[in-house]
């Protein structure tokens, strides 16, 4: 049955490819056909034609938005889309050809083949915070270690020693908040770090173990995506020639990690300079500039990654307890053949009856959990122990 479905989907995809009506969010211009309609008022056929063109442009953009963003999100944000996107739909049309144009007794009807700028449209959707909703608005935690000029030691989000957030942390949080991301509260992270006896890195350079600890704390605070990074500002060697100004440089580096699977989503490093009479103020300015550049690039990478997930498969972690070693092959075959959303499974380890798998899925982890809970394997049934954005834990039970 699953193979038959794949053949049907493949055939439909081939038809779309041949017809040229393929949507490729974020990968370049998108070509769609759309129809527009407008009434003729006071005999003004020219005005009716222009209005019909604008109506067709809007319908073209609605088609592409419908593929880029989940239908539920489109319905819930129809007013926002109308104000921010559809009302200026012609700005997203790169070129168009008139396929047909008909003047009826009281109206004009046109059919167009349009080329839509997916890059422009994606940027606008991103600016109104809709692209992150495609992924059910995952919660994001920002954890930064920072040392400005004049500070003897670095400060960190999880250190709890400083009341206020560092410059780079504040800039990144502000940028992501304006993009519509759902941010985990800093005070929550600090409280969780204290409870777990977290010890921040003394020199500001986080090791792999430090990153793992920060990731665990963020995940326990409900974060599904975590930004972990370092920011350092340094003063120049002396005053600029003939002035009392001093050059400062800041470097801000960070990685974005999936809190469930520890997979890397994005990474970037930015360096910026600033000239100021006060070295500390110059360092702060440079940190702010570098953090903004970093946030912009991380956001771009995150959106690109999420677009691929929505358009195709995503990787999730599946942990199965109670698996006899002799049943591993049968279990994986069952997952391939009977769980519709699973495309591939990769073994990541087996110990004490617990099998860890990375699975390529075409749906959400919750949907996979539902399918597995309804499946059976030669006298075994499955109970779901837990699930999150990208992980599912189940137990394999022998049916007596």
C-alpha positions as CSV (number, residue, x, y, z in Angstrom):
1,X,0.0,0.0,0.0
2,X,2.8,2.4,0.9
3,X,4.6,1.6,-2.3
4,X,1.4,2.3,-4.3
5,X,1.0,5.6,-2.6
6,X,4.6,6.5,-3.4
7,X,4.0,5.7,-7.1
8,X,0.9,7.9,-7.1
9,X,2.8,10.8,-5.5
10,X,5.7,10.3,-7.9
11,X,3.3,10.4,-10.8
12,X,1.7,13.5,-9.6
13,X,5.0,15.2,-9.0
14,X,6.2,14.2,-12.6
15,X,3.0,15.7,-14.0
16,X,3.6,19.0,-12.1
17,X,7.2,19.1,-13.3
18,X,6.1,18.7,-16.9
19,X,3.4,21.3,-16.5
20,X,5.8,23.8,-15.0
21,X,3.7,24.5,-11.9
22,X,6.2,23.5,-9.3
23,X,6.6,25.3,-6.0
24,X,10.2,25.6,-4.6
25,X,10.1,27.8,-1.6
26,X,13.3,29.7,-1.1
27,X,15.0,28.2,-4.2
28,X,14.4,30.9,-6.7
29,X,11.6,32.3,-8.9
30,X,8.3,30.3,-8.9
31,X,6.0,30.1,-11.9
32,X,2.3,29.8,-11.4
33,X,-0.9,30.5,-13.4
34,X,-3.6,32.7,-11.9
35,X,-6.9,34.2,-13.0
36,X,-8.1,37.8,-12.3
37,X,-11.5,39.4,-12.5
38,X,-12.7,43.0,-12.3
39,X,-15.9,44.9,-13.1
40,X,-16.1,47.5,-15.8
41,X,-17.3,50.8,-14.2
42,X,-18.5,53.8,-16.2
43,X,-17.3,52.1,-19.4
44,X,-13.6,52.2,-18.3
45,X,-12.2,49.0,-19.8
46,X,-8.6,50.1,-19.2
47,X,-9.2,50.5,-15.5
48,X,-11.0,47.2,-15.4
49,X,-8.1,45.5,-17.1
50,X,-5.6,46.9,-14.6
51,X,-7.8,45.8,-11.7
52,X,-8.1,42.3,-13.2
53,X,-4.3,42.1,-13.5
54,X,-3.9,43.2,-9.8
55,X,-6.5,40.6,-8.8
56,X,-4.6,37.9,-10.7
57,X,-1.3,38.9,-9.1
58,X,-3.0,38.5,-5.7
59,X,-4.2,35.0,-6.6
60,X,-0.7,34.1,-7.7
61,X,0.8,35.2,-4.4
62,X,-1.9,33.4,-2.5
63,X,-0.9,30.2,-4.2
64,X,2.8,30.5,-3.4
65,X,2.1,31.6,0.2
66,X,-0.2,28.6,0.6
67,X,2.8,26.3,-0.2
68,X,5.3,28.3,1.9
69,X,3.1,28.5,5.0
70,X,0.8,25.8,6.5
71,X,-2.9,26.3,5.7
72,X,-3.8,26.7,9.4
73,X,-1.3,29.5,9.7
74,X,-2.7,31.2,6.6
75,X,-6.3,31.1,8.0
76,X,-5.2,32.3,11.5
77,X,-3.2,35.2,10.0
78,X,-5.5,36.1,7.0
79,X,-5.8,39.8,8.1
80,X,-2.0,40.1,8.6
81,X,-1.3,38.6,5.2
82,X,-3.9,40.9,3.6
83,X,-2.3,44.0,5.2
84,X,1.4,43.1,4.7
85,X,1.5,40.7,1.7
86,X,-1.5,40.6,-0.5
87,X,-2.1,44.3,-0.5
88,X,1.2,44.7,-2.3
89,X,1.3,41.5,-4.3
90,X,2.5,43.2,-7.5
91,X,5.8,43.8,-5.8
92,X,6.5,40.1,-5.7
93,X,5.8,39.5,-9.4
94,X,9.0,39.4,-11.5
95,X,7.4,38.9,-14.9
96,X,4.1,37.8,-16.3
97,X,2.5,36.8,-19.6
98,X,-1.1,37.2,-20.5
99,X,-2.5,33.8,-21.5
100,X,-6.0,35.1,-22.2
101,X,-8.0,38.3,-21.9
102,X,-11.7,38.5,-22.2
103,X,-14.0,41.5,-22.0
104,X,-17.5,40.5,-21.0
105,X,-20.6,42.9,-21.0
106,X,-19.7,44.2,-17.6
107,X,-16.4,42.7,-16.6
108,X,-12.8,41.9,-17.6
109,X,-11.3,38.5,-17.0
110,X,-7.5,37.7,-17.5
111,X,-5.4,34.6,-17.1
112,X,-1.7,35.1,-16.5
113,X,1.4,33.0,-16.3
114,X,3.4,34.7,-13.5
115,X,6.9,34.4,-12.2
116,X,7.0,35.1,-8.4
117,X,10.1,36.2,-6.5
118,X,10.2,33.5,-3.8
119,X,13.2,35.3,-2.2
120,X,11.3,38.6,-1.8
121,X,8.1,36.8,-0.6
122,X,10.0,34.7,1.9
123,X,11.7,37.8,3.3
124,X,8.4,39.5,3.7
125,X,6.8,36.5,5.4
126,X,9.8,36.3,7.6
127,X,9.5,39.9,8.6
128,X,5.9,39.4,9.7
129,X,6.9,36.4,11.7
130,X,5.0,33.7,9.7
131,X,7.8,31.4,8.6
132,X,8.6,30.3,12.1
133,X,4.9,29.4,12.5
134,X,5.4,26.7,9.9
135,X,7.4,24.8,12.5
136,X,4.8,25.4,15.2
137,X,6.8,28.3,16.6
138,X,9.5,26.3,18.5
139,X,10.8,27.9,21.7
140,X,14.3,29.4,21.4
141,X,16.8,30.0,24.2
142,X,19.8,32.3,23.7
143,X,22.8,31.5,25.8
144,X,25.9,33.7,25.4
145,X,29.2,34.2,27.2
146,X,30.5,37.8,26.7
147,X,33.6,39.8,27.7
148,X,33.8,43.5,26.9
149,X,36.9,45.7,27.2
150,X,37.6,46.6,30.8
151,X,35.9,43.6,32.3
152,X,38.2,41.3,34.2
153,X,36.1,38.2,33.5
154,X,33.4,37.1,31.1
155,X,29.7,37.2,32.0
156,X,27.3,34.5,30.9
157,X,23.6,34.0,30.5
158,X,23.6,31.1,32.9
159,X,26.1,32.5,35.4
160,X,23.5,34.4,37.4
161,X,26.1,36.9,38.5
162,X,24.8,39.8,36.3
163,X,21.3,41.1,36.6
164,X,21.1,42.3,33.0
165,X,21.8,40.4,29.8
166,X,25.0,41.1,27.9
167,X,25.1,43.3,24.8
168,X,25.3,40.5,22.3
169,X,22.6,38.4,24.1
170,X,20.2,41.4,24.2
171,X,20.7,42.2,20.5
172,X,20.1,38.6,19.4
173,X,17.1,38.3,21.6
174,X,15.6,41.6,20.4
175,X,16.2,40.6,16.7
176,X,14.6,37.2,17.1
177,X,11.7,38.7,19.1
178,X,11.0,41.1,16.2
179,X,11.0,38.1,13.8
180,X,8.3,36.4,15.8
181,X,10.3,33.7,17.5
182,X,9.0,32.3,20.8
183,X,11.9,33.1,23.3
184,X,12.5,31.3,26.6
185,X,12.7,33.9,29.4
186,X,16.3,34.6,30.6
187,X,15.3,34.5,34.3
188,X,13.9,31.0,33.8
189,X,17.3,29.9,32.4
190,X,19.2,31.5,35.3
191,X,17.0,29.8,37.9
192,X,17.4,26.4,36.2
193,X,21.2,26.8,36.0
194,X,21.3,27.6,39.8
195,X,19.2,24.6,40.5
196,X,21.5,22.3,38.5
197,X,24.7,23.7,40.0
198,X,25.9,24.8,36.6
199,X,29.4,26.2,36.7
200,X,30.2,28.6,33.7
201,X,33.5,28.4,31.9
202,X,36.1,30.5,33.8
203,X,37.8,31.9,30.7
204,X,34.7,32.4,28.6
205,X,35.7,29.6,26.1
206,X,33.0,27.0,26.4
207,X,34.1,23.4,25.9
208,X,31.9,20.6,24.5
209,X,30.9,19.6,28.0
210,X,29.9,23.3,28.8
211,X,27.8,23.4,25.6
212,X,26.1,20.1,26.5
213,X,25.3,21.4,30.0
214,X,23.9,24.6,28.6
215,X,21.8,22.6,26.1
216,X,20.4,20.4,28.8
217,X,19.4,23.5,30.9
218,X,17.8,25.2,28.0
219,X,15.9,22.0,27.1
220,X,14.6,21.6,30.7
221,X,13.3,25.2,30.4
222,X,11.2,24.2,27.4
223,X,13.5,25.3,24.6
224,X,13.4,23.3,21.4
225,X,16.1,25.3,19.7
226,X,19.2,26.8,21.5
227,X,21.6,29.5,20.4
228,X,25.0,29.0,22.2
229,X,27.8,31.4,21.6
230,X,30.7,33.6,22.8
231,X,31.4,37.3,22.3
232,X,34.7,39.1,22.9
233,X,35.7,42.7,22.4
234,X,39.3,43.9,22.4
235,X,40.9,47.3,22.2
236,X,43.4,48.4,19.7
237,X,47.1,48.8,20.6
238,X,47.0,52.6,20.8
239,X,45.3,55.9,19.8
240,X,44.6,56.6,16.2
241,X,47.1,59.0,14.6
242,X,46.4,62.6,15.6
243,X,43.3,61.9,17.6
244,X,42.2,60.7,21.0
245,X,40.1,58.0,19.5
246,X,40.8,54.3,20.0
247,X,39.8,51.4,17.7
248,X,38.0,48.4,19.1
249,X,37.1,45.1,17.6
250,X,34.5,42.5,18.6
251,X,34.0,38.9,17.5
252,X,30.7,37.2,18.1
253,X,30.3,33.5,17.3
254,X,27.4,31.2,17.8
255,X,25.8,27.9,16.8
256,X,22.1,27.0,16.7
257,X,21.3,23.5,17.9
258,X,18.2,21.3,18.0
259,X,17.6,20.7,21.7
260,X,16.0,17.3,21.1
261,X,18.5,15.7,18.8
262,X,21.6,18.0,19.3
263,X,21.8,18.4,15.5
264,X,23.4,21.6,14.2
265,X,20.9,23.9,12.6
266,X,23.1,26.9,11.9
267,X,26.4,28.6,12.8
268,X,28.1,31.9,12.1
269,X,30.9,34.2,13.3
270,X,30.9,38.0,12.8
271,X,33.6,40.6,13.5
272,X,33.0,44.3,13.6
273,X,35.1,47.4,14.4
274,X,34.3,50.6,16.2
275,X,36.1,53.8,16.9
276,X,35.4,55.7,20.1
277,X,37.2,57.9,22.6
278,X,36.2,55.5,25.3
279,X,37.5,51.9,24.7
280,X,34.7,50.3,26.7
281,X,32.0,52.2,24.8
282,X,33.7,51.3,21.6
283,X,33.8,47.7,22.5
284,X,30.1,47.8,23.3
285,X,29.3,49.4,20.0
286,X,31.4,46.7,18.1
287,X,29.7,43.9,20.1
288,X,26.3,45.3,19.1
289,X,27.1,45.5,15.4
290,X,28.7,42.0,15.3
291,X,25.7,40.5,17.2
292,X,23.2,42.1,14.8
293,X,25.1,40.7,11.8
294,X,25.3,37.3,13.5
295,X,21.5,37.3,14.3
296,X,20.6,38.1,10.7
297,X,22.7,35.3,9.3
298,X,21.6,32.8,11.8
299,X,18.0,33.7,11.1
300,X,18.6,33.2,7.4
301,X,20.1,29.8,7.9
302,X,17.3,28.7,10.3
303,X,14.6,29.7,7.8
304,X,16.4,27.8,5.0
305,X,16.7,24.7,7.2
306,X,13.0,24.9,8.2
307,X,11.9,25.4,4.6
308,X,13.6,22.2,3.7
309,X,12.0,20.4,6.6
310,X,8.5,21.6,5.7
311,X,9.0,20.8,2.0
312,X,10.5,17.4,2.5
313,X,11.7,15.1,5.3
314,X,13.1,15.9,8.7
315,X,15.3,13.9,11.0
316,X,13.8,12.7,14.3
317,X,15.2,10.5,17.1
318,X,13.2,7.3,17.9
319,X,14.1,5.4,21.0
320,X,12.5,2.0,21.4
321,X,12.6,0.1,24.8
322,X,12.2,-3.6,25.3
323,X,13.5,-4.7,21.9
324,X,15.0,-8.2,21.8
325,X,18.2,-8.2,19.7
326,X,16.6,-10.8,17.4
327,X,13.7,-8.5,16.6
328,X,15.7,-5.4,15.5
329,X,15.6,-6.3,11.8
330,X,11.9,-7.1,11.9
331,X,11.2,-3.8,13.8
332,X,13.0,-1.7,11.2
333,X,11.2,-3.5,8.4
334,X,7.9,-2.8,10.1
335,X,8.7,0.9,10.5
336,X,9.6,1.1,6.8
337,X,6.6,-0.7,5.5
338,X,3.8,0.1,7.9
339,X,4.5,3.6,9.3
340,X,3.6,5.9,6.4
341,X,5.5,9.0,7.5
342,X,8.9,7.1,7.9
343,X,11.1,7.1,4.9
344,X,14.4,5.8,6.3
345,X,15.8,4.5,9.6
346,X,19.4,4.6,10.8
347,X,20.7,2.6,13.8
348,X,22.5,4.8,16.4
349,X,23.1,2.2,19.0
350,X,21.6,-0.7,21.0
351,X,22.1,-1.4,24.7
352,X,20.1,-3.3,27.4
353,X,17.1,-3.8,25.1
354,X,17.0,-0.1,24.1
355,X,17.4,0.7,20.4
356,X,18.2,4.2,19.2
357,X,17.3,5.2,15.7
358,X,17.5,8.3,13.6
359,X,14.4,8.4,11.3
360,X,13.7,10.5,8.3
361,X,10.0,11.4,8.5
362,X,7.6,13.4,6.3
363,X,5.4,14.5,9.2
364,X,5.7,15.7,12.8
365,X,7.1,13.5,15.6
366,X,3.6,13.5,17.2
367,X,2.2,12.0,14.0
368,X,4.8,9.3,13.9
369,X,4.0,8.5,17.6
370,X,0.4,8.1,16.7
371,X,1.1,5.7,13.9
372,X,3.5,3.6,15.9
373,X,1.0,3.4,18.8
374,X,-1.5,1.8,16.3
375,X,1.0,-0.6,14.8
376,X,1.9,-4.2,15.8
377,X,4.8,-6.5,15.1
378,X,4.3,-10.3,15.3
379,X,2.9,-10.4,18.8
380,X,4.3,-7.1,19.9
381,X,2.5,-3.8,20.5
382,X,3.9,-0.3,21.2
383,X,3.1,2.2,23.9
384,X,4.3,5.8,23.6
385,X,6.3,6.9,26.6
386,X,7.0,10.5,25.5
387,X,7.4,12.8,22.5
388,X,8.7,16.3,21.8
389,X,9.4,18.3,18.7
390,X,11.9,15.9,17.3
391,X,12.0,12.9,19.6
392,X,9.7,10.0,20.3
393,X,10.2,7.3,23.0
394,X,8.2,4.1,22.8
395,X,8.1,0.7,24.5
396,X,7.8,-2.6,22.7
397,X,5.4,-4.8,24.7
398,X,4.9,-8.6,24.2
399,X,1.2,-9.4,23.7
400,X,0.3,-12.5,25.7
